[in-house]
Amino acid sequence: MTLRLGMVTIDTTDAEGLAGWWAGRLGAAVTETNGGWYVVLAGGGLPALLSFQKVDDPTPGKNRLHLDLVAADLESAVDELVDAGATVVGRRDEGFPWVTLTDPGGNEFCVSAHEHSSVPLDS
């Protein structure tokens, strides 16, 4: 059996708001809203669908799953994310630099410099 990634789902108390925020960061489009309880993004810089599921209480504590993003210019990307409402949690460098941030819903994600990644960027 071979599986492939179809979608990554993030729990949030504001599915439409957080989906809109990520759509703006990734150049993606909202493709489904389902009355605001389950919002799906596609396209842009996404290799699979990204969805946001409205829940009463998100799981407390550290994320068990997070997004790792790459950028051609790490510092410019971090500045743009912070200007858009993200919060820097910390900066790391263990052979390559990356920055951990949270989105407006408190979900952690990381951004690293493209030269340290095997993920292709569109030119």
MITORPA-807641 format. One record per atom (N, C-alpha, C, O, CB): x, y, z. Coordinates in steps of 0.2 Angstrom, whole numbers, padded with zeros to 4 digits, always signed. Glycine has a CB too. Example, Ala and Ser with C-alpha at 12.3 -4.5 7.8 and 13.67 -1.06 7.14 Angstrom:
% MITORPA-807641
+0066-0028+0039+0062-0022+0039+0066-0016+0039+0071-0017+0042+0057-0022+0045+0064-0011+0035+0068-0005+0036+0064+0000+0039+0067+0006+0040+0070-0003+0029
***
This chain:
% MITORPA-807641
+0004-0006+0000+0000+0000+0000+0004+0006+0000+0009+0007+0004-0005+0000+0006+0003+0011-0004+0006+0017-0004+0001+0023-0002-0004+0023-0005+0009+0019-0011+0003+0027+0002-0001+0033+0004+0002+0039+0002+0009+0039+0001-0002+0033+0012-0002+0044+0001+0001+0051+0000-0002+0056+0004-0008+0055+0006+0000+0053-0008+0001+0061+0005-0002+0067+0009-0007+0070+0006-0006+0072+0000+0004+0072+0012-0013+0070+0008-0019+0074+0005-0021+0080+0008-0022+0085+0005-0025+0069+0005-0020+0081+0015-0022+0087+0018-0019+0087+0025-0018+0082+0028-0029+0087+0019-0017+0093+0028-0015+0094+0035-0020+0098+0038-0022+0103+0035-0008+0098+0035-0023+0096+0044-0028+0100+0047-0026+0103+0053-0022+0100+0057-0034+0095+0048-0028+0109+0055-0026+0113+0061-0032+0114+0064-0037+0117+0062-0022+0119+0059-0033+0113+0071-0038+0114+0075-0038+0122+0077-0032+0124+0079-0039+0110+0081-0043+0125+0078-0043+0132+0079-0050+0134+0082-0055+0131+0080-0041+0137+0074-0051+0139+0085-0057+0142+0087-0060+0147+0082-0066+0149+0083-0057+0146+0094-0056+0149+0077-0058+0153+0072-0056+0151+0065-0051+0153+0063-0056+0161+0073-0059+0146+0062-0057+0142+0056-0057+0147+0050-0052+0147+0047-0062+0137+0054-0062+0152+0049-0061+0156+0044-0056+0161+0044-0052+0163+0040-0068+0160+0043-0055+0164+0050-0050+0169+0051-0043+0167+0051-0039+0170+0047-0051+0172+0058-0042+0161+0053-0035+0158+0053-0034+0155+0046-0028+0156+0043-0034+0152+0058-0039+0153+0043-0038+0151+0036-0036+0157+0031-0032+0156+0027-0044+0147+0033-0040+0162+0032-0038+0168+0029-0031+0171+0030-0028+0173+0025-0043+0174+0030-0029+0170+0036-0022+0173+0037-0017+0168+0034-0012+0171+0031-0021+0172+0045-0018+0162+0034-0013+0157+0031-0014+0158+0023-0009+0157+0020-0014+0150+0033-0020+0159+0020-0020+0160+0013-0016+0166+0011-0013+0165+0006-0028+0161+0011-0016+0171+0015-0012+0177+0013-0005+0176+0013-0001+0179+0009-0014+0183+0017-0003+0172+0018+0005+0170+0019+0007+0165+0013+0013+0166+0011+0006+0167+0025+0003+0161+0011+0005+0155+0006+0003+0157-0001+0004+0153-0005+0002+0149+0009-0001+0162-0002-0003+0163-0009-0008+0158-0011-0009+0157-0017+0002+0163-0014-0012+0155-0006-0017+0150-0007-0024+0153-0008-0025+0159-0006-0017+0144-0002-0029+0149-0010-0036+0151-0010-0040+0147-0006-0039+0141-0005-0038+0151-0017-0045+0150-0003-0050+0146+0001-0054+0143-0004-0057+0146-0008-0054+0151+0006-0055+0136-0004-0059+0132-0009-0065+0130-0006-0070+0128-0009-0055+0127-0011-0066+0129+0001-0072+0127+0004-0072+0131+0011-0067+0132+0014-0072+0119+0006-0078+0132+0013-0079+0136+0020-0084+0132+0024-0083+0132+0030-0082+0143+0019-0088+0127+0022-0092+0123+0026-0096+0126+0032-0095+0124+0037-0088+0117+0028-0098+0132+0031-0102+0136+0036-0097+0139+0041-0099+0140+0047-0107+0132+0039-0091+0139+0040-0086+0141+0044-0083+0136+0049-0079+0138+0053-0089+0147+0048-0085+0130+0049-0083+0125+0054-0077+0121+0051-0073+0118+0055-0088+0121+0056-0076+0121+0045-0071+0117+0041-0069+0121+0035-0073+0120+0030-0073+0110+0040-0063+0124+0035-0061+0128+0029-0055+0125+0026-0050+0123+0030-0060+0136+0032-0055+0125+0019-0050+0122+0016-0046+0127+0011-0049+0131+0008-0052+0116+0012-0039+0126+0011-0035+0130+0007-0032+0126+0002-0030+0120+0003-0030+0134+0011-0031+0128-0004-0027+0125-0010-0023+0130-0014-0024+0136-0014-0032+0121-0014-0018+0127-0017-0014+0131-0022-0009+0135-0019-0007+0134-0013-0019+0136-0026-0006+0140-0022-0001+0144-0019+0005+0140-0018+0007+0136-0022-0003+0148-0013+0008+0141-0012+0014+0137-0010+0013+0130-0007+0017+0128-0004+0018+0141-0006+0007+0128-0007+0005+0122-0004+0006+0116-0008+0003+0115-0014-0003+0122-0002+0009+0110-0006+0010+0104-0009+0004+0100-0008+0003+0095-0012+0016+0101-0007+0000+0101-0003-0006+0097-0002-0012+0102+0001-0010+0108+0002-0005+0092+0003-0018+0100+0002-0023+0104+0005-0021+0106+0012-0018+0102+0016-0030+0101+0005-0023+0112+0015-0022+0114+0022-0029+0116+0024-0032+0120+0021-0017+0120+0022-0031+0113+0030-0038+0114+0032-0038+0116+0039-0033+0115+0043-0042+0108+0031-0043+0120+0041-0044+0123+0048-0051+0121+0050-0056+0122+0047-0043+0130+0048-0050+0117+0056-0057+0114+0059-0058+0118+0065-0054+0118+0070-0056+0107+0060-0064+0121+0066-0067+0124+0071-0068+0119+0077-0072+0115+0076-0073+0128+0070-0065+0121+0083-0066+0117+0089-0067+0122+0095-0065+0127+0094-0060+0112+0090-0070+0119+0100-0072+0123+0106-0065+0125+0110-0064+0131+0112-0077+0120+0110-0061+0120+0110-0055+0121+0114-0049+0117+0110-0049+0111+0110-0056+0118+0121-0044+0121+0108-0039+0118+0105-0035+0114+0110-0035+0115+0116-0034+0123+0101-0031+0109+0107-0027+0105+0112-0022+0109+0115-0018+0113+0112-0024+0099+0108-0021+0109+0122-0016+0113+0125-0009+0110+0124-0009+0104+0123-0018+0114+0133-0004+0114+0125+0003+0112+0125+0006+0112+0119+0003+0115+0114+0003+0105+0128+0012+0109+0118+0015+0109+0112+0012+0106+0106+0008+0101+0107+0022+0106+0113+0012+0109+0100+0009+0106+0094+0013+0099+0093+0019+0098+0094+0010+0110+0088+0009+0094+0091+0011+0088+0090+0013+0087+0082+0017+0083+0080+0006+0082+0091+0011+0092+0078+0012+0093+0071+0013+0100+0070+0009+0104+0072+0006+0090+0067+0018+0102+0066+0018+0109+0064+0021+0110+0056+0023+0105+0054+0023+0113+0068+0020+0115+0054+0022+0117+0047+0029+0119+0047+0031+0123+0051+0018+0122+0043+0033+0116+0042+0040+0119+0041+0040+0122+0034+0039+0119+0029+0045+0113+0041+0041+0129+0034+0041+0133+0028+0048+0135+0026+0053+0135+0031+0037+0139+0029+0049+0136+0020+0056+0138+0018+0055+0145+0014+0050+0146+0011+0059+0133+0013+0060+0149+0014+0060+0156+0011+0067+0157+0008+0072+0155+0010+0058+0161+0016+0066+0161+0002+0073+0163-0001+0077+0168+0003+0083+0168+0003+0071+0166-0008+0073+0172+0007+0076+0177+0012+0073+0176+0019+0068+0179+0020+0076+0184+0009+0076+0172+0023+0074+0171+0030+0071+0177+0034+0066+0177+0036+0079+0167+0034+0076+0182+0034+0074+0187+0039+0069+0192+0036+0064+0194+0039+0081+0192+0039+0068+0193+0029+0063+0196+0026+0056+0193+0027+0051+0196+0029+0064+0197+0019+0056+0186+0027+0050+0182+0028+0048+0183+0035+0042+0183+0036+0052+0175+0026+0052+0182+0039+0051+0183+0047+0048+0190+0048+0043+0190+0051+0057+0182+0051+0051+0195+0045+0048+0202+0046+0041+0202+0043+0037+0205+0046+0053+0207+0043+0040+0200+0037+0033+0200+0034+0028+0196+0038+0022+0198+0039+0033+0197+0027+0030+0190+0041+0026+0186+0045+0024+0190+0052+0018+0190+0054+0029+0179+0047+0029+0193+0055+0027+0197+0061+0023+0203+0059+0018+0204+0063+0034+0199+0064+0024+0206+0054+0020+0212+0052+0013+0210+0051+0008+0214+0052+0023+0215+0046+0012+0203+0049+0005+0201+0047+0002+0198+0053-0004+0196+0053+0006+0196+0042+0005+0198+0059+0002+0195+0065+0005+0189+0068+0003+0187+0073-0005+0194+0064+0010+0186+0065+0014+0181+0068+0018+0183+0074+0020+0189+0075+0018+0177+0063+0020+0179+0079+0024+0180+0084+0030+0176+0084+0030+0170+0083+0020+0179+0091+0036+0179+0085+0042+0175+0085+0043+0171+0092+0042+0175+0097+0049+0179+0084+0044+0165+0092+0045+0161+0098+0052+0160+0100+0054+0161+0105+0041+0154+0097+0056+0159+0094+0063+0158+0095+0067+0157+0089+0064+0156+0084+0065+0152+0100+0074+0158+0089+0078+0157+0083+0083+0152+0085+0086+0152+0091+0082+0164+0082+0084+0148+0080+0089+0142+0081+0094+0141+0076+0093+0144+0070+0085+0135+0082+0099+0138+0077+0104+0137+0072+0108+0131+0074+0113+0131+0078+0109+0143+0071+0106+0125+0071+0110+0119+0073+0112+0116+0066+0110+0110+0065+0105+0114+0077+0117+0120+0063+0119+0117+0057+0116+0121+0051+0118+0122+0045+0118+0110+0056+0110+0124+0052+0106+0128+0048+0101+0133+0052+0099+0130+0057+0102+0124+0042+0100+0139+0050+0096+0143+0054+0089+0142+0053+0087+0141+0047+0098+0150+0053+0084+0143+0058+0077+0143+0057+0074+0147+0063+0077+0148+0068+0074+0136+0057+0068+0149+0061+0064+0153+0066+0058+0150+0068+0054+0148+0063+0063+0161+0064+0056+0149+0074+0050+0146+0076+0045+0152+0078+0047+0157+0081+0050+0141+0082+0039+0152+0075+0034+0157+0076+0027+0154+0078+0027+0148+0078+0033+0162+0070+0023+0158+0080+0016+0156+0081+0011+0160+0076+0013+0166+0075+0013+0156+0088+0006+0157+0073+0001+0161+0069-0003+0164+0074-0003+0163+0080-0003+0156+0064-0008+0168+0072-0013+0172+0076-0017+0167+0081-0020+0170+0086-0017+0176+0072-0017+0161+0079-0021+0156+0083-0017+0153+0088-0019+0148+0092-0024+0151+0079-0010+0154+0088-0006+0151+0093-0002+0145+0091+0001+0142+0095-0009+0150+0100-0003+0143+0085+0000+0137+0082+0007+0138+0080+0008+0143+0076-0004+0134+0076+0011+0134+0082+0018+0135+0080+0020+0133+0073+0017+0128+0071+0023+0131+0085+0024+0136+0070+0027+0134+0063+0034+0137+0063+0036+0141+0067+0023+0137+0057+0038+0134+0058+0045+0136+0057+0046+0138+0050+0043+0136+0046+0050+0130+0059+0051+0143+0050+0053+0145+0043+0061+0144+0043+0064+0147+0048+0051+0152+0042+0064+0141+0038+0071+0141+0037+0073+0144+0030+0069+0145+0026+0073+0134+0037+0079+0145+0029+0082+0148+0023+0082+0143+0018+0083+0137+0019+0089+0151+0024+0080+0144+0012+0079+0140+0006+0086+0136+0005+0085+0130+0003+0077+0143+0000+0091+0139+0006+0098+0136+0004+0099+0130+0008+0103+0126+0007+0103+0140+0004+0095+0129+0014+0096+0123+0018+0091+0118+0018+0089+0114+0022+0097+0126+0025+0087+0118+0012+0081+0114+0011+0081+0111+0004+0084+0113+0000+0075+0118+0012+0078+0105+0004+0077+0102-0002+0070+0103-0006+0069+0101-0011+0078+0094-0002+0067+0108-0003+0060+0110-0005+0061+0115-0011+0064+0120-0010+0055+0113+0000+0059+0114-0017+0060+0119-0022+0055+0125-0021+0050+0124-0019+0058+0116-0029+0058+0131-0023+0054+0137-0023+0053+0139-0030+0057+0138-0034+0058+0143-0019+0047+0142-0031+0045+0144-0038+0049+0150-0039+0051+0154-0035+0038+0146-0039+0052+0151-0045+0056+0157-0047+0052+0163-0048+0054+0168-0050+0060+0155-0053
***
